[in-house]
Amino acid sequence: MNPISARLLSQQLICPIFEDPSEVVSWFGAIQAQDYRAMRWAVTSRTRKPSFKVFKQAFDEGNIIRAHLLRCTWQLVSAEDFGWMRLLCYDKALATMNGWTKSLGFAFGGKEKYQALSIIEKTVGDLGETTEDVIGEALKRGGIPEEHLVYNHQLRMAELEGIVCSGSLGPRNTYRLVSERVPIIPEIPREEALTLLARKYFRSHSPATLEDFVWWSGLNVRDCQKGISALSEELRRDRWKGRDFLIHKDFRTRGFRSGTLHLLPAYDEYLIGYKSRDVVLDPGLAHHAHNDHGIFRPVVAFDGEIVGNWKPSAKDGGVTIFKSGVSVQRELIDKQVAIYAATFSGSRRCL
């Protein structure tokens, strides 16, 4: 097994099989989405015909939802997955948020919690779609203590409770009522949800370890083991450099070709979606790709190995190679920069 080429294929970075951005999101289960521009490139670059316009349409129509779910961080999920995934993440996310408010010196619960949630629901419901600032002013007028107006926290709680989620795509975060945005889908048992999350993870991230799945999902080890056990007939084990990797039966073995360059956005799943990042990134060079505080930078992958950085805002890509001994042809860089630029300008729809 070559884990690098296998990951490129599983992650749809080589020979992508999907046309619709929402299908990509559903394939992954969840895609990291802190950065507004980066999240769009993370999805569109994995479609057969990259187009920001197509992504925006899927987002604005509610087929793709942005909310705080896994690890209580920004994620993109499909509308069909939002409900069961929210319930699956609820307990861990709630504990995380309660820890945050405690560290800030106050407890957000009881009467104040339900008062805030009621204000958020009414404000968004009355306006149809609105921004964080407007919601914050409504909370202030509604009597939420000034020192407790940590809007991110109250909005995350409203997401977790299934009250609000993302609205239309724009330079500022907007919010809509879940009841108006997400289709009503019957709840599924927790064990089934664990199995489904494990399936989505391993088919899109293979080969990966148990520790990778624990990191990505934010769930406890026991729950992750349950999900994996339920997939026993779909997963096989392969040992590589002293570690056991799990590979989903649907992973592809053909399509990799040498000399492949990828300009990956900050927080891309190819890197952030694993604990075993040393498979594609020399640990001694990891500081070029991310720091110890969870900040991930745009990176260059050559033949699947992380070898450099780039600047999405630079016309020429601003590519710098930090791995010694690696040389990338300028024409290869220019081609990828042109595809990136055209994806957002709308002048190109296919690779």
C-alpha positions in Angstrom: 0.0 0.0 0.0 1.2 3.5 -0.8 -0.8 5.6 1.7 -0.1 8.8 0.0 -1.6 7.9 -3.4 -4.4 6.1 -1.6 -5.3 9.2 0.3 -5.2 11.4 -2.8 -7.7 9.1 -4.4 -10.0 8.7 -1.4 -10.0 12.5 -0.9 -11.1 13.1 -4.5 -8.0 15.1 -5.2 -7.1 12.9 -8.1 -9.7 11.7 -10.6 -12.7 13.1 -8.7 -16.0 11.3 -9.3 -18.5 14.0 -8.3 -20.0 16.9 -10.2 -22.1 18.4 -7.5 -20.4 20.1 -4.5 -23.0 18.8 -2.1 -22.1 15.3 -3.1 -18.5 16.0 -2.2 -19.6 17.3 1.3 -21.8 14.2 1.8 -18.9 11.9 0.8 -16.7 13.4 3.5 -19.4 13.7 6.1 -17.9 16.9 7.3 -15.3 19.3 5.8 -13.4 21.9 7.8 -14.7 25.4 7.1 -13.1 28.1 9.3 -12.0 30.2 6.4 -14.6 31.6 4.1 -12.6 31.4 0.8 -10.7 28.3 1.7 -13.8 26.2 2.4 -15.1 26.9 -1.1 -11.8 25.9 -2.8 -11.7 22.8 -0.5 -15.0 21.6 -2.0 -14.8 22.8 -5.6 -11.3 21.5 -6.2 -12.7 18.0 -5.5 -15.4 18.2 -8.2 -14.9 17.2 -11.8 -15.8 20.7 -12.9 -14.7 23.3 -10.3 -17.0 26.3 -10.1 -17.6 28.7 -7.3 -21.0 29.6 -8.8 -22.1 26.0 -8.6 -20.9 25.8 -5.0 -22.7 29.0 -4.1 -25.9 27.8 -5.6 -25.7 24.6 -3.6 -25.0 26.6 -0.4 -27.7 29.2 -1.0 -30.2 26.5 -1.7 -29.4 24.9 1.6 -27.9 21.7 0.2 -24.7 22.5 2.1 -24.9 23.7 5.7 -22.2 25.4 7.7 -22.3 25.0 11.4 -20.2 24.0 14.5 -20.4 20.3 14.9 -17.3 18.0 15.0 -14.9 19.3 17.6 -17.2 22.3 18.0 -15.5 24.0 15.0 -16.8 25.3 11.7 -17.8 22.4 9.4 -19.6 22.0 6.1 -22.1 19.1 6.1 -24.9 18.2 3.7 -28.4 19.1 4.7 -29.4 15.4 4.9 -26.6 14.8 7.4 -27.1 17.8 9.6 -29.8 16.4 11.9 -28.2 13.1 12.9 -24.7 14.5 13.1 -25.9 17.3 15.3 -27.4 14.8 17.8 -24.3 12.6 17.6 -22.0 15.5 18.5 -24.3 17.2 21.0 -22.9 15.9 24.3 -19.2 16.5 23.5 -19.9 19.9 21.9 -22.0 21.0 24.9 -19.3 20.0 27.3 -16.7 21.9 25.2 -18.8 25.1 25.1 -19.6 24.9 28.9 -15.8 24.6 29.4 -15.3 27.8 27.3 -17.8 29.8 29.2 -16.4 28.6 32.6 -12.9 29.7 31.5 -14.4 33.2 30.7 -15.8 33.4 34.2 -19.5 32.8 33.8 -21.9 29.9 33.4 -24.3 30.0 30.4 -27.2 27.9 31.4 -30.7 27.7 33.0 -32.9 30.8 32.5 -30.3 32.9 30.7 -29.6 30.1 28.2 -33.2 29.7 27.2 -33.8 33.4 27.2 -30.9 33.8 24.7 -32.1 30.9 22.5 -35.6 32.4 22.4 -34.3 35.8 21.4 -32.2 34.3 18.6 -35.0 32.1 17.3 -37.4 35.1 17.2 -34.9 37.5 15.7 -33.9 35.1 12.9 -37.5 34.0 12.4 -38.8 37.6 12.0 -36.0 38.7 9.6 -35.8 35.4 7.7 -32.0 35.7 7.4 -29.7 37.9 9.4 -26.1 38.4 10.6 -24.3 37.9 13.9 -24.2 41.6 14.6 -28.0 42.0 14.4 -28.5 39.0 16.6 -26.0 40.4 19.1 -27.9 43.7 19.3 -31.1 41.7 19.8 -29.5 39.8 22.7 -28.4 43.0 24.3 -31.8 44.6 24.0 -33.3 41.4 25.4 -31.4 41.8 28.7 -28.5 39.3 28.3 -25.8 40.7 30.6 -23.2 42.7 28.7 -20.3 40.6 29.9 -22.1 37.5 28.7 -22.5 38.7 25.1 -20.1 36.2 23.6 -22.0 36.0 20.4 -20.1 33.1 19.0 -21.0 31.0 22.0 -24.7 31.8 22.0 -24.9 31.2 18.2 -23.0 27.9 18.6 -25.5 26.9 21.3 -28.4 27.8 19.0 -26.8 25.7 16.2 -26.3 22.8 18.6 -29.9 23.0 19.8 -31.1 22.8 16.1 -32.5 26.3 16.1 -30.3 28.1 13.5 -27.7 27.2 10.8 -26.0 29.0 8.0 -28.0 31.2 5.6 -26.8 32.3 2.1 -23.2 32.6 1.2 -21.6 36.0 1.5 -18.6 37.9 3.0 -20.4 37.9 6.4 -21.9 34.9 8.2 -25.7 34.8 7.9 -28.1 32.7 9.8 -31.5 31.0 9.0 -33.8 28.9 11.0 -33.1 25.2 10.8 -36.8 24.6 10.4 -36.9 26.6 7.2 -33.5 25.5 5.9 -33.0 21.8 6.6 -35.4 19.0 5.5 -37.1 17.1 8.2 -35.5 13.7 8.3 -36.3 11.0 10.8 -33.8 10.5 13.6 -31.6 7.5 13.5 -30.4 5.4 16.5 -27.0 6.5 17.9 -25.3 3.2 17.0 -26.4 3.7 13.4 -25.2 7.2 13.4 -21.8 6.1 14.7 -21.6 3.5 11.9 -22.6 6.1 9.3 -20.0 8.6 10.5 -17.3 6.0 10.5 -18.2 4.9 7.0 -18.1 8.4 5.7 -14.8 9.1 7.3 -12.9 6.0 6.2 -14.2 6.0 2.7 -13.1 9.6 2.2 -9.9 9.5 4.3 -8.5 5.9 3.7 -6.0 4.8 4.8 -6.5 6.2 8.3 -6.0 5.0 11.9 -8.4 4.7 14.9 -6.5 7.7 16.3 -7.2 9.7 13.1 -10.9 9.0 13.4 -11.0 10.0 17.1 -9.2 13.2 16.3 -11.4 14.1 13.4 -14.7 13.3 15.0 -14.0 14.7 18.4 -15.9 11.7 19.9 -14.5 9.5 22.6 -12.4 6.4 21.8 -15.1 4.0 22.8 -17.7 5.5 20.4 -15.2 5.5 17.6 -14.4 1.8 18.2 -18.1 1.0 18.1 -18.4 2.7 14.7 -15.4 0.9 13.4 -16.5 -2.5 14.7 -19.9 -2.1 13.0 -17.9 -1.7 9.7 -15.9 -4.9 10.1 -17.0 -6.2 6.7 -16.2 -2.9 5.0 -12.7 -2.3 6.4 -9.4 -4.1 6.1 -6.2 -3.5 8.0 -2.8 -2.8 6.6 0.3 -2.2 8.6 2.6 0.6 7.5 5.7 1.8 9.5 4.6 0.1 12.6 1.0 1.4 12.6 -2.3 -0.2 11.8 -4.2 1.6 9.1 -7.8 1.0 8.1 -8.9 1.0 4.5 -12.5 1.1 3.3 -13.4 -1.5 0.7 -14.5 1.3 -1.7 -11.1 2.9 -1.9 -9.6 3.2 -5.4 -6.2 2.0 -6.5 -6.0 3.5 -9.9 -5.6 7.0 -11.1 -2.5 8.2 -9.3 0.2 9.7 -11.6 3.5 11.2 -10.8 4.2 14.9 -11.2 0.8 15.9 -9.7 0.6 19.3 -8.0 -2.2 20.5 -5.6 -2.6 24.0 -4.1 -4.5 23.1 -1.0 -6.4 25.7 1.1 -5.8 26.4 4.7 -7.5 23.8 7.0 -7.8 21.3 4.1 -9.0 17.8 5.0 -5.9 16.3 3.4 -3.9 17.6 6.4 -6.3 18.6 9.2 -8.4 15.4 8.8 -5.7 13.2 10.4 -3.6 12.8 13.5 -1.1 10.8 11.4 -0.1 13.9 9.3 3.5 12.5 9.1 2.3 10.3 6.3 2.3 13.3 4.0 4.3 15.9 5.9 7.8 15.6 7.4 7.3 16.3 11.2 10.4 18.5 11.1 8.7 20.8 8.6 5.2 20.8 10.2 5.6 24.3 11.5 5.4 25.6 7.9 2.0 24.0 7.5 0.4 24.7 10.9 1.3 26.0 14.3 0.6 24.6 17.8 -2.6 26.7 18.2 -4.7 25.2 15.5 -3.9 27.6 12.7 -3.4 25.8 9.3 -1.9 27.6 6.3 -2.4 27.0 2.6 0.0 24.3 1.4 1.5 22.8 -1.7 1.3 19.1 -2.2 3.6 17.5 -4.9 2.9 13.9 -5.6 0.8 14.0 -2.4 3.6 15.1 -0.1 3.3 18.5 1.6 6.4 20.4 0.3 5.6 24.1 0.3 3.2 27.0 0.9 1.3 29.3 -1.4 -0.7 32.6 -1.2 -4.2 32.5 -2.7 -4.2 36.3 -2.9 -1.0 36.4 -5.1 -1.5 36.5 -8.8 1.3 34.1 -9.4 0.3 31.9 -6.4 3.2 33.0 -4.2 4.5 29.5 -4.1 7.5 28.7 -1.9 9.0 25.3 -1.5 10.2 24.5 2.0 11.3 20.9 1.5 14.8 20.7 0.3 15.6 18.6 -2.8 12.1 19.3 -4.3 11.8 21.2 -7.5 8.5 22.0 -9.1 8.2 23.3 -12.7 6.9 26.8 -13.0 4.4 25.8 -15.8 2.9 23.2 -13.4 2.4 25.9 -10.8 1.0 28.4 -13.3 -1.6 25.8 -14.5 -2.9 25.2 -11.0 -3.0 29.0 -10.2 -5.0 29.6 -13.4 -7.5 26.9 -12.4 -7.8 28.4 -9.0 -8.4 31.9 -10.4 -10.8 30.7 -13.0 -12.9 28.8 -10.5 -13.7 32.0 -8.7 -14.1 34.2 -11.8 -16.5 31.7 -13.4 -14.6 31.6 -16.7 -13.8 27.9 -16.4 -15.8 24.9 -15.5 -13.6 22.0 -16.1 -10.0 20.8 -15.5 
